[in-house]
Amino acid sequence: MNSDRLLKLALDAGEIMLANGAETPRVEDTMERILSIGGSMEISANAMNTLLVASIHSEQTGSHALSRAVRSRDYNFEKIAHVNSLSRALVSGKITLEQAEEEIEKIHHEPYFPLPLVALSYGVGSWAITLVFGGSNWDGAAAFFSGILIGLMFAGLARWKKPYFLSSFLGGILAGFCAMLFYRTFGVDVESNHYSLATIGCIMPLLPGVTMTNGIRDVLEGNFISGSAKMMEALLTAVSTACGMAIPLSIFHF
């Protein structure tokens, strides 16, 4: 079996999983499953926050290793599930290496959720969180309006190369200003309602809960480098969101 093709397939699978929010042990396990079909007992797969390394030893060609940087960040658990299923089907012999290569390419180019659905999800999530924290119907409506605009902003920024914390910073600013704009546009009394709860509902979807959870899990399983990097990323994202939120709060004196 061609070692280069096998290594490339393992890296392709690992990149999709790591870029879409999978934890490090799951990524390494999937890559090792794919490498194992080569018949070699000497395989290795390592995943860090922005780097993948895979190696395999063949008696015919010696040792081969490939590495790949992973720069993109997103959350799409559907892609993770598809790659995980593909690796198991490949190991069990249900599909060939050629079929796996074609399938991994399809998964890589799977379209993301439609823009209206993404924006609506941000809005509904913000609305629900605001009501859970005890906000009024007006607070929920303000959060829903702000959440939709935040979702549209995130979709627009996804097309541009930018610092990863910039989206969270701008999201915090937009959450505060949009909520206040809603109150003033519809003549809602800010004092009798809960402006703070509306903004909390807006920024909750921006917080890096998945990243922090994966970072803690990596540390507990001994992956200290990737775990520490993920927790630092989560911390910087949370701080960026808070700094962005501080701007409208300071302007409106809340």
N, C-alpha and C positions, 0 to 999 in steps of 0.2 A: 504494500500500500504506500502511496506517495506521502512521505512525511510532511512535505511543505503544504500540501492541500489539507492534511489533517490539522496541522498547526494553525493554518489560516482559518479553518472552520471553527476551531476552538476559540480563537481570538475574536472572531466575528460574534459568536454566541456570548462570550464574556463581555464584549463591549456593549451589546444591546442590553444585557441584564444590568451591568454596572451603571450605564447611562440612564436607566429608567427606574432606579431606586432599589435594586436588589442588594441584600447584605453580602459582605465579602465571603463568608463560608459557602453560601449558596452559589455564588459565581465560581469559586474554585472547584466546588463539587461538580458542577455542570461541565466545566472545561475538562476536568479529569475523566469524567465519563466519556466524553467525546474522544479524548486522546487514547483511552483504553482499548478502543476497537482496533488500534494498530498492532496489537499483540505484544507490545513491549511492556516489560515489568518496570522499566525505569522511565516514569513520566512525572512531570511536575507542572503545577499550575499555581501561580501566585497573583493575587489581585490586591491592589492598593487603591487609594482614593482616585488617582488619575493615571494609573499605570497597570497594564496587564503583561505578564510574562508566562510563556508556555514553553516547555522543552520536552523532547522525546529522544530516546536512544534506540538506534537501529543497528543490528549487527552488520548489515550490508553497507550502510552509509555513515555510520557513526552517530554522534550526537548532533541534534539540531535544536535551535532555540530561536524564538521570535518574541518580540515585545511590541507593545502598541500603547500610545498615549490616548487617554480618554478625556476629552475636554467638555463634551456636552453634558448637560444635566436636565433631567426631566423626571416625571413620575407617570409611568404607564404600566401598571401591574399586569395588564392583559398581554403585553409583549413578553414579560418575564415568564408568565405561565406558558405561552406558546413555545418559547425557547426551551423551557424545562421539559415540556412534553416531547419536543423534537429530539432532545438528547436521549431520553429514555427509549423512544422508538428506534433511534439509530443503534443504541447498544443492544436492544433486544432483536435486532435484525429485521424489523418490520419495514424499514426503508434503507436504501443504499446511500453511500457517500454522495453520489451525484444528486440524488433526490434531496438529501439534507442540505446541500449547497444551494440548490434552487429554493428550498423552503426558507432558509435563513435569509436569503436575499429578499424574499417576499415580506418576511417579518420586518426586516430593516426598513422597507419602504411602505409599510402599512401607514395609511393616513391617520393623523391624529384626530381627535374628536372634533366635530364641526364647531366653528367659531360661535354660532348662536348657543349651542349646547354648553360650551365652556363658560361663556359669559353668564348664562342662566344658572349654571351650577355655582359660580361664585356668588351670585345674587341670592339664591335660595339658601346656600350655606351661611352666608352672613345674616340673613333674616332669621334663620332658625336659631343660631347661636345667641343673637340678641334677645329673642323671646325666652330662651332657656335661662339667661341671666336675669330675667325679670323686667325686660324692657316693655314699653307700651306698643300699641299697634303702629303709632307714628314712628317710634324708634325702629321697629322692624322694617317699616317702609323705607326709612332713610338708609338703613343698612343694605336693604335689597337694591336700592338705586345705586348706592356707592359700590356695592359688590359687583354689579354688572359692569360699571365703568372700569373697575380694577381688572376684571377679567379681560375686557377689551384691550386695556393697556398692556397686560402681560402678553397677550397674543401678538400685539404689534411689536413689542420689544424682543420677542423670541426670534424675529427675523434679523436682528442686528447683533453684531459681536460687541459685547459689553462686559464690564465687571459683574461678577455673579451677584454681588450685593446691591447693585444699582436698582434692580427691579423691586427689591424689598423696601429700599429707601423711598423710591417714588411712590410705591404702593401705600406707605404710611402717610405721605403727604396728601395723596389723592383721597385716602379714606377720611381724613379730617376735614378737608375742604369740601368734598362732595356732600358729606353728611350735613354740614352747616348750610351749604347751598340749598339742600332739600328743605331744611327747616324754614329758611327765610323765603324761599320761593312760594311755599304753601302757607306761609304765615303761622307756622307752628310755634308755640311758646317753648323755647328751649329749656327754661327754668322748670316748668311743670312736667316736662318729659325728661329723658335721660340721654343727653348727648354722648356722655361717656360710654354708655352701654351700646349705642349705635356704632361708635368707633371701635369698640372692643369686638363687636360682631364682624366688622369689616376686616380687622387685622388678624383675626384668628386663622383664616385660611392661608395667611402669608407666613405664619410661624413654621419653622423647620422641624416639625414633630417627627417625621419619618427619618430625617437625617440624624437627629439626636438619638432616636431609638436604635438605629443601625449602628451608630458610633458606640453606644454603650454595649450593645451586644457583641460588637467586634472586640472591644476591650476585655469583656468577660470571657471570650473564647481565645484570648491570647494574641489577637491581631492588634498589637498596640499602635503600630504606625498608622494603619488605616483608620482605626478607631479614634485615635487622638485627632487625626486630620478631619474626620467627619464631625466630631464634637466642636472643634474650632470653627469649622464652616458654619455649623448651626448657631454657634454663639455670635459670630460676626453678622449672620443674617438677622438674628433677633435684635442685635444692637442697631443695625441699619434701619430696621422697621421702627424701632423705638425713636431713633433720631429723626426719621421722617415724620413720625406722628407728633413729635415735640414742636415742630414748626407751626402747624395750624393751632395747636393748643396754646402756644405762647401768643399768637396773634389775636386769638379770641379770648385770651385771659381765662382759660379754664385750668 
